[in-house]
Amino acid sequence: MSVQAGASVEHVALLFLAPYLSGAEHQTLALAQHLSRRCRVSLLVADETAAVIRRERWLRRSLAAVSLVPLGPAFAPLPLHRRLLAFTRLQSRTLRYLQDTQPQVVHLLLLPTFWLYAPLFYNLRFPTVVTMAGELRYARLRFYSRVRRAILRHATWHADAIIACSNDERLALRRMGWDRGAYVVTLDNFTDPERFRPLPAAGRVASGRWPASKGPGSDASKEPLVTWAGRLHYEKNPELFVAAAALIHQYCPGARLALYGQGELEHQVQSLVAHHRLDSVLHLAHTADISGELARSSVFVSCQRFENLGSSSLLEAMACENAIVATDVGHTREIVDETIGARVPPTPRDVARGVVGLLTNSPRCREAGRRARERVLARYSPEKYVQHLLEVYATVAG
C-alpha cells in the first residue's frame, strides 16, 4: 500500500469509550501519543477516562501533545433510561465537536464507541475508520447479544475502512459477510520499546543463579517473578492463571506471583485465590502503569481462550525481556515459539509445567526474554504501525 504523492492527513479524531483501562485501552492512548508526532490528534473520551489521564502523571506527560476532549460520564451505574439519556448527550457533544473542528478522519475504537457513533454515521460525512480488536471473534462465537451484534454489524457496514488486528479477525469479517466492500487492512499490534524495557544492565547477574529478591518496588535485576496482566474478563482467562499459580507455588515455593488487572471477573478471581490459599503468595493489584512490574518480572503468562496474537500485555512483557508461556490457541504460534518461551495446552498443569521449566533453568529463561525483546524491536514498533495507519487514513480521506 502506498500513499499518493502529496497526500497527507493533518487532523485525526480518535473516539473511544472504555469502562476499564487495560491492555487495549492503554494501546489506544499509546496510539494517540505516537500519532500526535505526525499529525494533530483529538482524543474524545468519557469523563471517567479523562479523569484517569489527568490523575496519572505519566499519562499526562505522554499525551501532552494530544487534544483531550471529555464528552461526559458514560459508565456510571444508572438505570437504563438514564443510561440512554447519557449516551444521547454524549452523541450530541461528539456531533458538535466534530462539526466545529472538521477532522479529516474519524477513527472509532472499542464496541461502546460503535454504539455511541451509530446515529452519527447518518449526520456526519467524515471518512471513518473502525478498528476491530477481537470484537468479531466474540460476534462469530455468539458471545455477544443480538443488540451488540447489530451494533457491530452496523459499524462495519458504514465504515470507510476497517483495521483488523489479525488475519483471524479479518477472516471472521469476511465469513460473516459484514465487510460490505469496505477497505479492510490487517495491522499487527505494536508496543513502545522505550517505555517497556528491561532494567539497566548494571543490575544484571552474570551467573546462572537468580538474584535475591528485594521485594516489590526494588531496582534489582530480574526476579523469579511470574506475572499475568490484562482485563479480568472471560476471554483473558485469569482463572486459569490462578489455578496454575497454585501448582507453580507447589513446585517452586521461592517463586513470586502477581496478577494485575480489573474487570467483571474481579470477585471470581479473588474467590479462587482464597480457595487455593494463595492470599500470601499471589499479589493482586491494578496499576495504570505496569512497565516497572514487567521490567522486574522474569516470566509472563498469557492464557487467553481464543487468541494471544496481538495481545497488548503480551507485547509489553516481551519488550521488557520476559520469557513467555502462552496457551496454544488461535494464531499464537505466529508470535510465541520455543525461542522466547513455550506454547502450552490451556490447562493449569500445562501452564504450570511451562513456567516451572523456565524458572528452574535461569540461563534459558534470560535468553528467551532477550529474544522476545528482539522480536518486538523487529516486528512490533510503533513507528511502523503509525506509518501504515497514516496510509490508511490518507486512502480514505483522499
N, C-alpha and C positions, 0 to 999 in steps of 0.2 A: 504494500500500500504506500502510495506517495502523495504528497500534497501538491496541488497545482502551484505553479510559480506565483509568488506574491500573495498566496492565500494565508491568512492569519486570523486568529481569534484573540480579541483583546479583552473581552469580559465574559466570564462564565459564572452562572449562578448554580451552586451546589445546594440541593434541597434534600434534607433528610431528618426524619423523626425517629427517635430511638428511645425505648423505655429504659435501656441499660447501656452503659458504656463499657463494652468489652472488645474482643478482637476486631470484628468487622467494623464496629463503630469507631474505634481508635484508628482503624485503617482509613476511614473517611476523613478524619481530622488530619492524618498524615498526608493524604492526597491533597487536601486544601493547602497545607503548608508548602508542599513541593510544587504544586501547580501555581501558587502565587509568585514563584520566582520567574514564571514565564508569561503570566498574564494577570489581569485583575480578577480577583475571586471574591464573590459574595457567598457567605455560608449562612443559609437560612435554617434555623433550628428551633426546637421548642425551648421554652424558658428553662426547663429542667436541665437540658444540655448546656445552655448558655451559662447557667449557674455553676456547673462543674468546671467549665472552661475558665471562668473568672476566678474560681476558687483555687485552681491548681496553677502554681507559678510556671511550671514547665509548659503547660498548655498555652497560657497567656503569651509566653515568650515565643513559642513555636508558631503561633497563629497571629503574631503581631502585624503581619502584612495583609491579613485577611479581613474583609469587612464582615463582622459578626452581626447577624440580624435576628434577634429573638422575635418569634412570632406570637408567643403566648403560651400558656400552660396546655399540655396535651395529654399527660399521663396521670394526673391526679385522680384518686378514686372517686368517681362521680356516678350518679345514676345515669342510665342510658340516654334519657332525653337531654340531660345537661352535657353529657359527653358529645352528643351530636351537635349541640349548640356551640360547644367549644371548638369543634372542628370547623363549623361554619365560619366562626370568627377567624380561625387560622387561614382558611381559604381566602377570606376577604382581604386579610393583611398580605398574604402572598400575592394575590392578584394586584393589589395596589402597588406593592414594592416593585414587582416585575414591570408593570406598566410605566412606573416612574423612571426606572433605571435602564430598561431596554437592553438586557444582556443578549449577546449573540447566540448563546446556547444555554439551555436549562438542563441540568443533569440530576436525575432522580435516583436516590439510593434507599433501599430497605422498604419492606412491604407497607408499614404505616404511611410512608410518604406517597405511595401509589394511591392509597385511599384519599389522602389529602388532595392530591393533584387531579383526581378523576374528573371533576366538572370543569377544571381549568383547561383541559385539552380542547374544549369547545369555545372557551372565551379568549384564549391566547393562541397566537400563531408562531411561537418561538420554536426553533428547531430543538427537539427534545431527545436526550439520550437517557436510557434506562440501564442500570447495572443489575444483573441477576447473579446473586451470590449464594446460590443454594435454594432459592425460593421455588424454582421449577422442579427440583427434586422432591420437595415437600408436596407440591401440587400433583406430580405424577404418582407418588406413592399414597395419595389420598390422606395425607396428614392434615391438609387444610380443609376447612369447611367450604360449603358451596359459595358462601359470600366471599371468602378470601380468594378462592379460585377465580371467581368472577372479576374481582378487583385486579388480580394478577393478569388475567387474560386481557382485560381492558387496557392495562398499561402496555402490554406487548403489542397489542393491535394498533395503538395510537402513537407509539414511539417512532421517531425517525431512525434511530439506531439503537441496537441492543448490545451491551457488553456482557458476554458470558464469561464467568470466572474460570470455566474449564470446558474441555471438549464434551464432557458428560452433560454439563448444563446446556450446551449448545445443541447436542443431540436430543435431549429431552424436549427442547423448544421445537425442534423440527418434527419429532414424533407426535407431539401434541397438536401440531398444526397451528401454533399460535404466532408464528413469525410474520405471517401475512405479508411477505415480501419486504419486510424491514431489512435494513442494513445490519447484519449480525457479525460481530467480531469477537473472537476469543482472546482474552488478555489474561495471562498469568498474574497472580497477585505479586505484591512487592513488599519489601520491608526496608527500613532505614539502617544500614550497617554502621552509620556513625553514632546513632543513638543506641542501638542494640549492638553491643560489642563486648568481648571478654575483658576481664580485669587486666591491668597492665602486667607486662612480662616480669616486672620486678617482684610480683607476688607469687610467681610460679615456684613449684618444687620440681627439681630435675629428676629426682629418684622415682622409683616405681611405687612409692608409698603415698597414700593420701596425706595432705597436711592436716594437722589438728584443727577441728572446727572451733571457731571463736564466737559462734552464735550468730543469730540474725543481725544484720547491720554491720558485720565485720568487713574490713577491707582485705581480708586474707585471700589466698588463692582459691581455686575451685574446691568446694566441699563435697563430701559424699551426700549430696542433697538431690532428691528426686522431686521434680516439680510437675504439676498439672495446672494449666491456666485456661480459662475460657468462660463462656456464659454457662450457667448451671441450667442446662436445657437438655431435653431428651436426646437430640441429635449428638450432642457433645459427649454424652455417656459418662458423667462424672461418677456414677455409682460403680462402674467397672473399675475405675482407678481406686476408689476406696476399698473395694473388695481385694484388689491386687495388693494394696498397701499393707493389709493385714499379713499377707504371705511374705512380702518383702521384709517387713519388720521381723518376721519369724526367722528368716534365713540370713538376714543382715541386720542384726539388732543395733549396729552402730550407724546405720543409715538414717538420714533425716528426710522427712516427707512434708510436702507443702501443696496445698490446693488453693488457688486464687481464683475468685470469681463470685458473681452474684446472679440471681435469676430465679425462675419459678420453682426450681428443684432445691432451693436452699434448705428448706425444712427436711426434705428426704435425705439430703446429704448429711446433715447434722445428726439425724437419727441413725443412719448407717455407721457413722463414726462412733457414736455411743455404743451401738450394737457390737461392733468389733473391738471395743475398748481401746480406741486409738486416740482418745482425747489428749493424752500427754505425748503422743508420738506424731500425729498429723496436724500440722499448722493450717488452720482455716482462716482465710482473710480475703479482703478485697482491697486492691490498691489501684489508683488511677495510673501510676507509672510503675510497671513491673520490670523495667530494664535492670535495676540493681539486683533484684532477686534472681533473674535469669543469668546475670553475669556470674553469680556465685554458684549457681546450680551446675551439676555435672550431667544429669540425665533428665531429659524431658519426655513425658509420656503424652502421646496424642491418641486417644482411644475413641474416635468418633465412630458412629454406627455405619455411615454410608460413604464418607469421603474425607480423607485427610489432606489431599492435594489442594493447595491454595489456602490452607488454614493460616490466619494471621499469626496466632500464637506460636504455631509450629515454626514459621519462618523467623520469628523474633528469637526463639530459642536457638535455632540453628545459627543465626548471626552472632549469638553470644557463646558459641562453641559448646553447645550441649550435644552430647550423644543422644540419639533419638530411638525411642521404642514406640512404634505406631501399629495400630490394628491394620491388618492386611485386607482392606476393603476398597472398593472403587478403583481409582487410578493412583492410589498411594504409592505403588511401585515406581511411578514416574519421578518421585522426589525422594523416597526413602529406600535405601538398599543396605547391604551389609557393610559398605564402606563408611556409612555415617551412623550405623546402629543396627536395628533389627525390625523387620515386619513380623508380626505375630498374629495368630488367630485371636479373635475377640473374646477370650476367656480370662478370668482372674489368674489362673495358674500360668497360662502362657505369657501374659503381660509381666507377671512377677518373674518368670524364668528369664525373660529378655532383660529386665532391669538388673537382676542379680548377676547375670552373666557379664554385664558391663561393670557393675560396681566391684566385682571381685577380680577384674582384670583392668587395673587403672591405666596401664600404657595403651591398651586398645581403646579404652573409653576416651582418653585425651586425644588420640589420633582420630577417632570418629568425630569428636567435636571440632577438631581443626578442619577436617574435610567438609563438615557441614557448613562452616562459615565460608569456605572457599566456594561451595556450591551456590550460596546466596549471592556472593560477590559476582559470580559469573552469570547467573541466570535471573536474579530477582532484585535488580537495582531499581530505585525509584526513578532515576533519570530515564532508563529505557521505557518504563511503564508510562511516564508522563509524555514522552515523545510520541509513543503510539496513540495515546489518548488524544493528544492535540491533533493528530492526523485524522482521527475520527471526528472530532469537533469541526475541523476545517471542512471535511467532506460534507457533513450535514448542513453546516452554515452556508456552504457555497452552493 
